[in-house]
Amino acid sequence: MIRRAGDGDARAVRALYERYAPRVYAVVRRIAGDDDLAQDYAQEAWIRAIRALPTFRGDSRFSTWLHRIAVNAALQAIRRSDTRAKREAPMPDAVPVDPRTGDALLQTRLEEALDRLPNGMRQVLILHDVEGYTHEEIGEVLGVASGTSKSQLFKARARMRSLLGPVGHEDVDQGVEAWST
């Protein structure tokens, strides 16, 4: 199917899209922190992936290749935008990502806490703890040293602990600084 899609078969492209669209959206949504931005980033990721399909060599799984394209598309879009004033948007009632199990209140609190992290911290935390990237890979993707990635992860985890403390006791910044991309 991948080969057919790379050769321009529209049905094969559509089948790949239907199969992998939820995963692409989920990864860019976590990076973007906003549904509207995530839709834009996912669309950009699919445009890039469809254009690059003929170059897919099969050295890795297709899902891994597509995942990398989606992460890079989202991060590049964030770098271009410079301002992120819309970060204060409330969380929607329904997120298209289907959580298998878990507490809805906890999920909402986690999303809100992630949204309150500075850009650099959020990106490193998501790429490392959620997506499983190494510090070297994060440094390569974000254009920073692996030591910077480690430092931002440490600060992001501390900030998340602070934000996720007992309800009603969220601390403000606590002097934690963050770099921006």
C-alpha positions as CSV (number, residue, x, y, z in Angstrom):
1,M,0.0,0.0,0.0
2,I,2.9,2.4,0.8
3,R,4.5,1.7,-2.5
4,R,1.2,2.3,-4.4
5,A,0.7,5.5,-2.5
6,G,4.2,6.6,-3.4
7,D,3.4,5.9,-7.0
8,G,0.4,8.2,-6.8
9,D,-2.5,5.8,-6.2
10,A,-5.1,8.1,-4.5
11,R,-6.9,5.2,-2.9
12,A,-3.7,4.0,-1.2
13,V,-2.9,7.5,0.0
14,R,-6.4,7.8,1.4
15,A,-6.1,4.4,3.1
16,L,-2.8,5.5,4.7
17,Y,-4.4,8.8,5.8
18,E,-7.4,7.1,7.4
19,R,-5.2,4.6,9.2
20,Y,-2.6,7.1,10.6
21,A,-4.4,10.5,10.8
22,P,-5.5,10.0,14.5
23,R,-1.9,9.3,15.5
24,V,-0.5,12.3,13.5
25,Y,-3.1,14.6,15.0
26,A,-2.4,13.3,18.5
27,V,1.3,13.9,18.4
28,V,1.0,17.4,16.9
29,R,-1.8,18.3,19.3
30,R,0.4,17.5,22.3
31,I,3.2,19.7,20.8
32,A,0.8,22.5,19.7
33,G,-1.3,22.6,22.8
34,D,-4.2,24.0,20.8
35,D,-6.7,22.3,18.6
36,D,-6.7,24.8,15.8
37,L,-2.9,24.9,15.6
38,A,-2.8,21.1,15.7
39,Q,-5.1,20.9,12.7
40,D,-2.9,23.2,10.8
41,Y,0.3,21.3,11.8
42,A,-1.3,17.9,11.0
43,Q,-2.3,19.2,7.6
44,E,1.3,20.4,7.0
45,A,2.6,17.1,8.1
46,W,0.4,15.2,5.7
47,I,1.4,17.5,2.8
48,R,5.0,16.8,3.5
49,A,4.5,13.1,4.0
50,I,2.6,12.6,0.8
51,R,5.2,14.6,-1.1
52,A,8.0,12.5,0.4
53,L,6.2,9.1,0.0
54,P,8.3,8.2,-3.1
55,T,11.5,8.6,-1.1
56,F,10.3,6.3,1.7
57,R,12.9,3.5,1.7
58,G,11.5,1.3,4.4
59,D,14.6,1.5,6.7
60,S,12.2,2.1,9.5
61,R,8.5,1.4,10.1
62,F,6.2,3.7,8.1
63,S,4.6,4.9,11.4
64,T,8.0,5.9,12.7
65,W,8.8,7.8,9.5
66,L,5.5,9.6,9.5
67,H,5.8,10.4,13.2
68,R,9.1,12.1,12.7
69,I,7.6,14.1,9.8
70,A,4.7,15.2,12.0
71,V,7.0,16.2,14.9
72,N,9.3,18.2,12.6
73,A,6.3,19.9,10.9
74,A,4.9,21.0,14.2
75,L,8.2,22.2,15.6
76,Q,9.0,24.1,12.5
77,A,5.6,25.8,12.5
78,I,6.1,26.9,16.1
79,R,9.5,28.3,15.3
80,R,8.0,30.4,12.5
81,S,5.1,31.7,14.5
82,D,7.2,33.5,17.2
83,T,4.2,34.5,19.2
84,R,1.9,32.1,21.0
85,A,-0.7,34.4,22.5
86,K,-3.5,31.8,22.0
87,R,-2.1,29.4,24.7
88,E,-4.7,30.6,27.2
89,A,-7.6,28.9,25.3
90,P,-9.8,26.6,27.4
91,M,-9.6,22.8,26.8
92,P,-12.4,21.4,24.7
93,D,-14.9,19.0,26.3
94,A,-13.9,16.3,23.9
95,V,-10.4,15.6,22.6
96,P,-10.2,13.4,19.5
97,V,-7.5,11.3,21.2
98,D,-9.1,8.2,22.7
99,P,-7.7,7.6,26.2
100,R,-7.8,3.8,26.9
101,T,-8.3,4.2,30.6
102,G,-7.9,6.8,33.3
103,D,-9.4,9.6,35.2
104,A,-11.0,12.4,33.1
105,L,-10.2,15.0,35.8
106,L,-6.5,13.9,35.8
107,Q,-6.3,14.0,32.1
108,T,-7.8,17.5,32.0
109,R,-5.4,18.7,34.7
110,L,-2.4,17.2,32.8
111,E,-3.4,18.9,29.6
112,E,-3.9,22.2,31.4
113,A,-0.5,21.9,33.2
114,L,1.2,21.1,29.9
115,D,-0.4,24.1,28.3
116,R,1.0,26.3,31.1
117,L,4.6,25.2,30.5
118,P,6.9,27.5,28.6
119,N,7.4,26.3,25.0
120,G,10.9,24.8,25.4
121,M,10.0,22.9,28.5
122,R,6.7,21.5,27.0
123,Q,8.5,20.4,23.8
124,V,11.2,18.6,25.6
125,L,8.9,17.0,28.1
126,I,6.6,15.7,25.4
127,L,9.3,14.5,23.1
128,H,11.2,12.7,25.9
129,D,8.5,11.4,28.3
130,V,5.6,11.0,25.9
131,E,7.2,10.2,22.5
132,G,10.3,8.5,23.8
133,Y,13.0,10.5,22.1
134,T,16.5,10.5,23.5
135,H,18.1,13.8,24.6
136,E,20.4,13.5,21.6
137,E,17.4,13.2,19.2
138,I,15.6,16.1,20.9
139,G,18.7,18.2,20.6
140,E,18.9,17.4,16.9
141,V,15.2,18.1,16.3
142,L,15.2,21.3,18.3
143,G,18.6,22.6,17.4
144,V,20.0,22.6,21.0
145,A,22.6,20.7,22.9
146,S,21.6,17.4,24.6
147,G,22.5,19.1,27.9
148,T,20.0,21.8,27.3
149,S,17.4,19.1,26.6
150,K,18.3,17.4,29.9
151,S,18.1,20.7,31.8
152,Q,14.7,21.6,30.3
153,L,13.3,18.2,31.1
154,F,14.4,18.5,34.7
155,K,12.8,22.0,34.9
156,A,9.7,20.8,33.1
157,R,9.1,17.9,35.5
158,A,9.6,20.2,38.5
159,R,7.1,22.6,37.1
160,M,4.6,19.9,36.3
161,R,4.9,18.6,39.9
162,S,4.2,22.1,41.1
163,L,1.3,22.6,38.8
164,L,-0.2,19.2,39.6
165,G,0.1,19.6,43.4
166,P,-3.2,19.5,45.4
167,V,-6.0,21.2,43.5
168,G,-6.1,24.9,44.2
169,H,-2.4,25.1,45.2
170,E,-0.8,25.7,41.8
171,D,2.3,27.8,42.3
172,V,3.3,30.5,39.8
173,D,6.6,30.0,38.0
174,Q,8.8,29.5,41.1
175,G,11.7,31.2,39.3
176,V,12.0,28.4,36.7
177,E,13.4,29.9,33.5
178,A,12.9,28.4,30.0
179,W,14.5,28.9,26.7
180,S,12.3,29.4,23.7
181,T,12.5,28.2,20.1
